[in-house]
């Protein structure tokens, strides 16, 4: 880690960061799964709100809210989620970005559970 006059330490590498934060437990490491399981599907079916993050082919990011009655986002199968496009400003930022870069981030909220999925 480098030092400078304004900050005691400057983090430049993952090694620097791990020396401060440490490492996740095995339980925490296993919480990330590459598919939608029954818990995800149940949570999604009850969520009236989500935020989708996308980026274009140059890495410029966009975050858009989506919402409707619980169940508006539908799990098609363990790898696919249907999120309706509602009439709005007609910018279609998320959809254009997905055509250029299919990686997305999702944050779903179901406030009665006081949990989040994302």
N, C-alpha and C positions, 0 to 999 in steps of 0.2 A: 504494500500500500504506500502510495505517495503521501506526502504531507505538503501543505502550502500554508500561507499566512492566514487565510480566512477559515479554513477547515482543518481540524486535527488530522483526519485521515480521508483519503479519497479512494473509493472502491473502484478498481479497474478490471478485476477478473472475478470469475465465479469463486475461485479459491479465496480471494479477499472477502467476498460476501459470506462464504461458508464459515470463515474464521470468526465472523461476528454473529451470524444467525444460527449456525449449526446445521444439522441434518434432520430431515423428517423421520418419524418413526415408521416402522413397517406397516402399521395400520393406515397411516396417512398416505403412504405410497400406494397402497392397494385401493384407495378410494377413486382413483381415476380409472375408468373402464372405457374401452373403445366401441361400446355399443349401448343401446338403450335397454336396460333390464326392466323387470316388472315394477321396481320402485320408481325409476325414471318415468315410465309410462303412466303410472298412477299420479305422480306429481304433475306431469304435463297436462293430464286430463282435468286437473283441478285448478290450473293456473289461468287467471284472467289477464295476465300481463307478462310480457317478455321484452328484453332488449336484445337486438341482434347487432353484432359488430362484424363489419366486413372491411376488406381493403382491396384497392384496385391492383393492377399488375405492376404499379410502381411503388406500392406500399402505402399509399395515402389511405388513411382510415376513415370510417364512417360508423356512427352508432345511431340506430333508429329504434324508437319505442314501437311496440305493437300491442294491441289489446282488444279484447272483446269479452263475451261471456266465457266462463270456464269451458274448456274443451275446444276453443277456437283453433288452437294448434293441435294437429292430429298426428299421432305416431302411425306411419305407414308400415314400418317394420323396424327391426333393431338398428338399422343404419339410416333411416330416412324419416324426416319430420316435415309435415306439410304446414306451412305458415301462410295464411291468406294475405294477399296484397289488397289493401283497402284503398278506395279513392282518397286522394289527398292532394299533395302539391304537384304530383305527376313528375317528380324528379327521378324516380325509380333508381336512386343511388344504390341501394342494397342489391337490387336485381342486376343492375349493370355490373357492379363489382363482382357478384357471384359468377357472372358469365366470364369474367377475366381471371378470377381467382376463387376457386370453390371453397376455400377455408373460411369458416365462420366461427364466431364465438357467440354463445347464447347465455343469457342470464334470465331465468324464469323466477317469478315470485308467486307464492301462495301464502298470503299473510296469516291466514288462520293457523297454519302450521308453524309460523314464525321460523321458517327455514327458507333456504334458497337452493336452487340447482343451477350450477354454472361453473 
